[in-house]
């Protein structure tokens, strides 16, 4: 059985990367039942399930500047090591507020102990989603490569895919690459998080409601590049089997 499995792994790895999901949030499930921990909650942030016109999601709403409420997990050293072969952070959400600067109040991030890779979400006046790949060069967390998604306030899928060969990540929006060669910024912390993670919520055109978003999916996966997958897949499978047993 082991020889058969190894042969199939090697074949699959040479043809395409073998993704392994480590952590995820799906639909309107309470993230704390999926292995996530609610981070320090400040102010009157409202968290809960929602049926968003037929799309089940987890709603995060603020009522004032400085409110926070996010979900986190600390990957193990083995998971971080496996992710060094390549990883994906995919988020599907709808930013429900308008005129909201992407300052980190709605975000998703991965920190590998050396660098932080962060997607900050916001919206334009017409509801179009904004995403900033934070570079930590500014005081309000809105600096970095930016992309605006046309179409108004609708669900969009944002995916950062890290390539160890390039030592950088590319951003795909609804399956299309839009930003390339994002290297994050130095930070000595290990963390995976999403939700309202910053008190720096600044309306573009006050007064208005503060950051609101509905998260329908958050998925962090190991996605080895084909050239490295054969060597890293055994360790990845060990992690996968451990998670299945849990």
C-alpha positions as CSV (number, residue, x, y, z in Angstrom):
1,X,0.0,0.0,0.0
2,X,2.8,2.4,0.9
3,X,4.6,1.7,-2.4
4,X,1.4,2.3,-4.3
5,X,0.7,5.6,-2.5
6,X,4.3,6.8,-3.0
7,X,4.1,6.1,-6.7
8,X,0.9,8.0,-7.1
9,X,2.2,10.9,-5.1
10,X,5.3,11.1,-7.2
11,X,3.3,11.0,-10.4
12,X,0.9,13.6,-9.2
13,X,3.7,15.8,-8.0
14,X,5.5,15.8,-11.3
15,X,2.3,16.7,-13.1
16,X,0.9,19.3,-10.7
17,X,1.3,20.6,-7.2
18,X,-0.6,18.6,-4.6
19,X,-2.5,21.0,-2.4
20,X,-3.1,20.1,1.3
21,X,-5.6,22.2,3.2
22,X,-4.3,23.0,6.7
23,X,-7.0,25.5,8.0
24,X,-10.3,26.7,6.6
25,X,-13.5,28.5,7.4
26,X,-16.6,27.7,5.4
27,X,-19.9,29.5,5.1
28,X,-21.8,30.5,8.2
29,X,-20.0,28.1,10.5
30,X,-18.8,29.5,13.8
31,X,-15.0,29.8,13.3
32,X,-14.4,28.7,16.8
33,X,-15.9,25.3,16.0
34,X,-13.4,25.0,13.0
35,X,-10.2,25.4,15.0
36,X,-9.9,29.2,15.0
37,X,-9.5,31.2,18.1
38,X,-11.2,34.6,18.5
39,X,-8.5,37.2,19.0
40,X,-8.8,40.1,21.4
41,X,-12.1,41.8,20.7
42,X,-12.3,45.5,21.2
43,X,-15.4,47.6,21.2
44,X,-18.8,46.6,19.8
45,X,-17.8,44.5,16.8
46,X,-20.7,42.2,15.9
47,X,-19.8,38.7,14.9
48,X,-22.3,36.0,13.7
49,X,-23.7,33.9,10.9
50,X,-25.6,35.4,8.0
51,X,-27.5,34.3,4.9
52,X,-26.3,36.9,2.5
53,X,-28.9,36.7,-0.2
54,X,-28.4,33.0,-0.5
55,X,-24.7,33.0,0.4
56,X,-23.9,31.6,3.9
57,X,-21.1,33.6,5.5
58,X,-19.7,34.8,8.8
59,X,-20.5,38.5,9.3
60,X,-18.1,41.0,11.0
61,X,-19.5,44.5,11.6
62,X,-18.1,47.5,13.4
63,X,-20.0,50.4,14.9
64,X,-17.0,52.7,15.7
65,X,-13.4,53.3,14.9
66,X,-11.1,51.1,16.9
67,X,-13.4,48.1,17.1
68,X,-11.7,44.8,16.3
69,X,-12.7,41.1,16.1
70,X,-10.6,38.6,14.2
71,X,-9.9,34.9,14.1
72,X,-6.5,33.3,14.4
73,X,-4.4,30.1,14.7
74,X,-0.7,29.6,15.2
75,X,0.7,27.1,12.7
76,X,3.0,24.5,14.1
77,X,6.8,24.5,13.2
78,X,6.2,21.5,11.0
79,X,3.3,23.2,9.1
80,X,5.5,26.3,8.6
81,X,8.3,24.2,7.3
82,X,6.0,22.4,4.9
83,X,4.5,25.7,3.7
84,X,8.0,26.8,2.7
85,X,7.5,24.6,-0.4
86,X,4.7,26.9,-1.4
87,X,1.4,28.0,0.0
88,X,-2.0,29.6,-0.8
89,X,-4.2,31.9,1.2
90,X,-7.6,32.2,-0.3
91,X,-10.4,34.4,0.9
92,X,-13.9,34.8,-0.5
93,X,-15.8,37.8,1.0
94,X,-18.1,40.7,0.3
95,X,-17.1,44.1,1.7
96,X,-20.5,45.4,2.7
97,X,-19.5,49.0,3.7
98,X,-18.7,51.6,1.1
99,X,-16.0,54.3,1.1
100,X,-13.9,52.2,3.4
101,X,-10.1,52.6,3.3
102,X,-8.3,49.2,3.3
103,X,-6.4,49.9,6.5
104,X,-6.4,46.4,8.0
105,X,-9.8,46.5,9.7
106,X,-10.8,43.7,7.2
107,X,-7.9,41.5,6.4
108,X,-6.4,38.1,6.0
109,X,-2.7,37.4,6.7
110,X,0.0,34.7,7.0
111,X,3.2,35.2,9.0
112,X,5.9,32.6,8.7
113,X,8.1,33.8,11.5
114,X,10.2,36.0,9.3
115,X,7.8,37.9,7.0
116,X,4.1,38.9,7.0
117,X,1.9,38.6,4.0
118,X,-1.3,40.6,4.4
119,X,-4.3,41.4,2.3
120,X,-6.2,44.4,3.5
121,X,-9.8,44.8,2.2
122,X,-11.9,48.0,1.7
123,X,-14.3,49.6,-0.8
124,X,-14.8,52.5,-3.1
125,X,-17.8,54.9,-3.0
126,X,-19.8,52.7,-5.4
127,X,-19.0,49.5,-3.4
128,X,-16.2,48.2,-5.6
129,X,-13.9,46.1,-3.5
130,X,-10.4,47.3,-2.9
131,X,-7.4,45.1,-1.8
132,X,-4.0,46.3,-0.7
133,X,-1.0,44.0,-0.2
134,X,0.3,45.7,2.9
135,X,4.0,46.6,2.9
136,X,4.0,48.3,6.3
137,X,5.6,51.4,4.9
138,X,2.9,53.8,6.0
139,X,1.4,54.7,9.4
140,X,-2.2,53.7,8.5
141,X,-1.7,50.3,7.0
142,X,-3.1,51.4,3.6
143,X,0.2,51.4,1.7
144,X,1.3,48.7,-0.8
145,X,0.3,47.3,-4.2
146,X,-3.4,48.0,-4.7
147,X,-6.2,46.6,-7.0
148,X,-9.8,47.6,-7.4
149,X,-12.3,45.0,-8.4
150,X,-15.1,46.3,-10.6
151,X,-18.7,45.2,-10.1
152,X,-19.9,46.8,-6.9
153,X,-20.5,45.1,-3.5
154,X,-20.4,41.5,-4.5
155,X,-18.5,38.4,-3.4
156,X,-14.9,38.2,-4.7
157,X,-12.2,35.6,-4.2
158,X,-8.7,36.8,-3.4
159,X,-5.9,34.3,-3.4
160,X,-2.2,34.9,-2.5
161,X,0.0,32.1,-3.9
162,X,3.6,32.0,-2.6
163,X,6.3,30.6,-4.8
164,X,9.6,29.6,-3.0
165,X,11.4,29.8,-6.3
166,X,10.6,33.5,-6.6
167,X,10.5,34.2,-2.9
168,X,7.3,36.2,-3.4
169,X,3.6,35.8,-3.8
170,X,1.2,36.7,-6.6
171,X,-2.4,37.9,-6.1
172,X,-5.2,36.2,-8.0
173,X,-8.6,37.9,-8.0
174,X,-11.5,35.7,-9.1
175,X,-8.9,33.4,-10.7
176,X,-7.0,36.0,-12.7
177,X,-3.5,37.2,-11.6
178,X,-3.6,40.9,-10.9
179,X,-0.5,41.7,-8.7
180,X,2.8,40.0,-8.8
181,X,6.0,39.6,-6.8
182,X,4.7,40.6,-3.4
183,X,7.3,40.1,-0.7
184,X,5.4,41.1,2.4
185,X,7.4,42.8,5.1
186,X,9.7,41.6,7.9
187,X,8.0,40.4,11.1
188,X,9.2,37.8,13.6
189,X,5.8,36.2,14.3
190,X,4.0,33.0,13.3
191,X,0.3,33.6,12.7
192,X,-2.6,32.9,10.4
193,X,-5.5,35.3,10.8
194,X,-8.6,36.9,9.2
195,X,-11.4,39.3,10.1
196,X,-11.2,42.7,11.7
197,X,-7.6,42.9,12.8
198,X,-6.8,46.6,13.2
199,X,-8.0,49.6,15.1
200,X,-7.0,51.8,12.1
201,X,-10.4,52.0,10.5
202,X,-10.6,55.3,8.6
203,X,-13.7,56.2,6.5
204,X,-12.8,57.6,3.1
205,X,-15.8,60.0,3.3
206,X,-17.1,60.4,6.8
207,X,-19.6,60.0,8.3
208,X,-20.5,56.4,7.4
209,X,-20.7,52.9,8.9
210,X,-17.3,51.5,9.7
211,X,-15.8,48.3,8.2
212,X,-18.2,45.5,7.5
213,X,-17.6,42.3,5.6
214,X,-19.1,38.9,5.2
215,X,-16.5,36.1,4.9
216,X,-17.8,33.0,3.1
217,X,-14.5,31.1,2.8
218,X,-11.0,31.3,4.2
219,X,-8.6,28.5,3.1
220,X,-4.8,28.2,3.9
221,X,-3.2,25.4,1.9
222,X,0.2,24.0,1.2
223,X,0.7,24.1,-2.5
224,X,4.2,22.7,-3.4
225,X,5.7,23.7,-6.7
226,X,6.1,20.7,-9.0
227,X,9.9,20.8,-8.8
228,X,9.8,20.6,-4.9
229,X,6.7,18.7,-4.3
230,X,8.3,15.2,-4.6
231,X,10.7,16.1,-1.8
232,X,8.2,17.9,0.5
233,X,5.1,15.8,0.0
234,X,5.9,13.1,2.5
235,X,6.1,15.7,5.3
236,X,3.0,17.3,4.0
237,X,1.1,14.0,4.0
238,X,2.2,13.5,7.6
239,X,0.5,16.8,8.6
240,X,-2.6,15.9,6.5
241,X,-2.9,12.5,8.2
242,X,-2.6,14.1,11.6
243,X,-5.3,16.6,10.8
244,X,-7.6,13.8,9.5
245,X,-7.2,12.0,12.8
246,X,-8.2,15.1,14.7
